[in-house]
Amino acid sequence: MRLDKFLKVSRIIKRRTVANDACDADHVSVNGRSAKASYDVKAGDILEINFGGKPLKVKVLDVRDNVGKADAASLYEVIEG
């Protein structure tokens, strides 16, 4: 799944266009490297999001296309933030 779509589906960032813009502005890195919105997210990846004034570091636990609002947080584990 694309990085911008994962950020939206997991509700880390509420809109896909905002997630895409954050990736383009180098506010998102994967496994310590700057990542484009088209990066293919896999379980085990470490995402660092420096967006909105508070840094967030999460580990991807699962990648699913459709998730309800209540289950969105089950896709990742917060490491820092």
C-alpha positions in Angstrom: 0.0 0.0 0.0 1.2 3.5 -0.8 2.6 5.5 2.1 0.1 8.4 1.7 -2.8 5.9 1.6 -1.5 4.1 4.7 -1.3 7.4 6.7 -4.9 8.2 5.7 -6.3 4.7 6.4 -4.6 4.5 9.8 -5.8 8.0 10.5 -2.4 9.2 11.5 -3.1 12.0 8.9 -6.8 12.7 8.2 -6.6 13.4 4.5 -4.6 11.7 1.7 -3.8 15.0 0.0 -2.4 16.3 3.3 -0.4 13.1 3.7 0.9 13.4 0.1 2.0 17.0 0.8 3.7 16.0 4.0 5.7 13.3 2.1 6.6 15.8 -0.7 7.9 18.3 2.0 10.1 15.6 3.6 8.1 15.5 6.8 7.8 11.7 6.6 10.6 9.2 6.7 10.6 5.4 6.6 13.3 3.4 8.4 15.4 6.5 8.8 15.2 7.6 5.1 13.1 10.3 3.5 10.2 8.7 1.7 8.0 9.7 -1.2 4.2 9.2 -1.1 4.5 6.3 -3.5 6.7 4.2 -1.1 5.2 0.7 -0.6 4.6 0.3 3.2 5.2 -3.1 4.7 4.6 -4.5 8.2 7.7 -3.8 10.3 8.5 -0.5 8.8 9.3 2.4 11.2 7.6 5.7 10.2 8.7 9.0 11.5 6.2 11.9 11.0 7.3 15.4 11.8 4.1 17.2 11.0 1.9 19.6 12.9 4.5 20.6 15.5 4.8 17.2 17.3 7.0 14.4 16.0 5.6 10.9 15.9 7.4 7.6 15.5 5.3 4.5 14.8 5.9 0.8 13.8 3.6 -0.6 11.1 2.0 -3.8 12.4 -0.5 -4.5 9.6 -1.4 -3.1 6.2 -5.1 -3.3 5.2 -7.1 -1.3 2.6 -10.2 -0.8 4.6 -10.4 -0.3 8.4 -13.1 1.1 10.6 -12.3 4.1 12.8 -12.2 2.0 15.9 -9.7 -0.4 14.4 -7.4 2.1 12.8 -5.0 2.3 15.7 -4.4 -1.5 15.4 -2.4 -0.9 12.2 0.5 0.6 14.1 2.2 0.9 17.4 3.4 4.2 18.8 7.1 4.1 19.6 7.6 7.8 20.4 5.2 10.8 20.5 
